[in-house]
């Protein structure tokens, strides 16, 4: 009995299947995991691993098809209402009532959770202090920033101090500062004895947990403390620098070597995960050992060991391999028109040398955009040269999407200069649009049309006819390895293929500039890696890439970037230069996230002094 | 049932309605617009209908004949010189009919023979044409009676109709349209608004958070029913007040009986709204479904504008599935005829049955689960 009460959550042999029409998806398969009381347990895994299903099972909102789920010693099938009186559950999209003020939302959940009126004032005050939301108590929930909404959602689930706290991706899409604040709240609760089960897509958050459950395809790959994940990898992680070589070229070279499981850009070098010791440095390379991180363990557990250098056989088991062995186009095969010359026929090659030119492709000067009295973008200026990967970084509400829409001519600017591919967007929107490709958030594809029908539609939409149309369609099919899925409705495609198809559609008319709006949002680390390799190849072929993201670590993939906060540019430059701004004696090697947090804090204290 | 939780839910719902302009528009602005539109704009009566009058050779006889038209409230005669010009005006839609008194009208009349007159009606709107014909016949029957009297002759009429018009003595179509409209308005508030608000909870993800709290499904449903019931009754009072004071529709029956029956119908409408959004879970679909299965039938199949007895048999049977049909019958009876108990009780029983069915299915279908 005593051993049993130590467990807050027990899943034993749980199966869960979802049916939609004729299709059925197996979300969880024979899953058995346990969450111990008084600990922070992290739930990790790629998309579709079953994290949210597990959370909902624990909240008794779903019943298992087989096996049983016990929460605090109670069965979810028969004792759901008893369970729901003791747990706090924060869904991925927490249900705040946007028309209600922050205070009214708290009051509602206090009523729903049966918090006695006598205790209410004290408890609300305590939570407002914990979340630092007191100054905004009268503000409507719809007017809060993304981070504040998440903190309010958390406060709403905490009103009646739950015994077990279930948090489903509480930090997704939240700026780094709010993310740190949310974690410090979770740590405080943990200090008060709460049991927390938290799922997250940010692998660096694993190190803050006592225990990690790693899910993949509805099965548990491992459950152990984070240190146990990384321990076997000690000595496998290195940082490689090369005096003469660009780090992106170095990364490509490393990825083709035998024994290299993973290579990512990090600071001035490339971080490498080796399958086996020891490293075999090539001449001029400087290899420095690095402590392993959870991300390394994640990659090594989830990506099948393939023989680098030769791409793994395409899609033998598509649902899984499409992430790891995404056939990345070699730069020589990419035919996207990067130059000012007439578009070459498909199938011809474009020398990647075009990248060296430094003419600005995008010029933004004193750009402003206001919605009523609210200034979404305040006087920003930057320029982008051809063939570079340019990042627009910032949290939700920083003004990224507004800037992006103005650049694409989807939203008129209030004032300022805006030139894209040599065309004034404010004067000749249509001309500018013909020169850009645009991949919207969540890939705007027609879910009821097949892959082929989507391709044909976009070819028509861009006015492609005759031989050129045939050539481009053939190019898209071959380049993005879509042949096997031509007849499949895009709604049923795996995420990785949707991403490829969206890229193929956006590149159909051989644009000079490719705009990508949050292409990696909600995408797991493996798919993100494959995606960025593809983007790098495109950039090498001369296409200018403009990308927005709220993942700070993706900044490393950019040649230059703009860091935005509340409509203003905090920093503009190369990732190295921006990190250098945040380097202090205490922090000799700050990450991009550290830099972001520090820049915002300095900026805020500056503006406070100015005021 | 926990009073604190229910209180919280109801207060939340009211705050949302107060701050959401679209809910206020549906609950208060739309009823007022509909009432004004139907009260003033739509009329099934024919009044001051333009009609072309052609008199080939004017005489005292023809003058006295058309004088009947001049004084009739139903006609606005327009004198035209030739039949061709009249026919042109009819084609151009300037007049709705032609009355032609030919040159031999006087002569035939005086010789004691039958004097035919020519009447053409624009029958594109069949109802309108039938009305006109009736009015025209009335005009010359009156004229003939006067002619007979002045001639000192008793017109030999074997049967004389003495019509008494019950319940709506002024025969104003407004008096029966406005009460029927209340049924449409109540459907709008009850079904459409409720269907949207629960679907909104699913769409915004607030439902998942609600469900994971200790609140029960019954409380969630009651938390929706009570606020929109009150809102709907507010809409009812507004509509009745406008009907009685603005449009001068008499309320012959009992006011309290009207309130009671309306409450019953409102619960049916709320039941339909709740059921739709429990199944649809998406505001757009819920809105479309609510309009097609509740609002449009209430408009077309309830007997509010179109008489059910003149519909084809099959459609008449279908109208029994439309709750508004029973309520329209109750409303028109209470407003115009009074407390006719047999009629009210049978219709109210039908409403009660429908209420139990809709609310019952909704309760059974809403489980506190996501699968």
Contacts between the chains, C-beta under 8 A, distances in Angstrom:
chain1	res1	chain2	res2	distance
A	18	B	371	7.1
A	56	B	370	5.9
A	59	B	212	4.6
A	60	B	212	8.0
A	61	B	208	7.0
A	61	B	211	5.7
A	61	B	212	6.1
A	61	B	368	7.4
A	61	B	369	5.9
A	61	B	370	4.6
A	62	B	369	6.5
A	62	B	370	5.6
A	62	B	371	5.0
A	63	B	369	6.8
A	63	B	371	7.0
A	80	B	368	6.8
A	81	B	214	6.6
A	81	B	216	7.1
A	84	B	212	6.1
A	84	B	213	6.4
A	84	B	214	5.0
A	85	B	214	4.5
A	87	B	212	7.4
A	89	B	209	7.5
A	89	B	212	3.8
A	90	B	209	7.6
A	91	B	205	6.2
A	91	B	208	4.4
A	91	B	209	5.8
A	91	B	212	7.2
A	92	B	205	7.8
A	93	B	204	7.6
A	93	B	205	3.6
A	93	B	208	7.7
A	94	B	205	6.9
A	94	B	209	5.9
A	95	B	201	7.4
A	95	B	204	6.3
A	95	B	205	4.8
A	95	B	206	3.0
A	95	B	207	6.7
A	95	B	208	6.1
A	95	B	209	3.5
A	95	B	210	6.5
A	96	B	206	7.2
A	97	B	12	6.3
A	97	B	15	7.9
A	97	B	16	6.5
A	97	B	206	6.2
A	98	B	204	7.4
A	99	B	15	6.7
A	99	B	16	5.0
A	99	B	19	4.1
A	99	B	20	5.8
A	100	B	12	6.5
A	100	B	15	5.6
A	100	B	16	7.1
A	100	B	19	7.7
A	104	B	12	7.4
A	104	B	15	6.2
A	107	B	8	7.1
A	107	B	11	7.9
A	108	B	8	5.1
A	108	B	9	7.6
A	108	B	11	7.5
A	108	B	12	4.9
A	109	B	213	6.9
A	110	B	8	7.5
A	111	B	4	5.2
A	111	B	5	5.7
A	111	B	7	6.2
A	111	B	8	2.5
A	111	B	9	7.6
A	111	B	11	7.8
A	112	B	5	5.3
A	112	B	8	5.6
A	112	B	9	7.4
A	112	B	210	7.2
A	112	B	213	4.4
A	112	B	214	6.8
A	112	B	215	5.0
A	113	B	213	5.9
A	113	B	214	6.2
A	114	B	2	6.7
A	114	B	4	6.0
A	114	B	5	6.8
A	114	B	214	6.4
A	140	B	19	8.0
A	153	B	209	7.7
A	156	B	209	7.5
A	157	B	209	8.0
